[in-house]
């Protein structure tokens, strides 16, 4: 039973979030929860939220189809980060100049599936 969850426009750069999502790709869902819970990275909070949403979507889909689904059988089949919109701001510098400040965001996608 495949289920997907997405989170859009999370205010963190994709480069920072990819460090965390690479650790959970292909892992069992319970192992992924443990990795995210004990990670020191701020990105793990957002990714954990999306992973829990994907698992909830899978259980809902199974209930709608009348099937039984054990959460322990799920694993992270796909997990990736795409770059989102970049906010462009300006910072005042010396001699009346301005320097751009790029505030990056990202989109998180997690797909969980049942192991066969």
Buried (B, 14 or more C-beta within 10 A) or exposed (E): BBBBBEBEEBEBBBEBBBEBBEBBBEBBBEBBBEBBEEBEBEBBBBBBBBBBBBBBBBBEBBEEEEEEBEBEBBBBBBBBBEEBEEEEEEEEEEEEEEEEEEEBBBBBBBBBBBEE
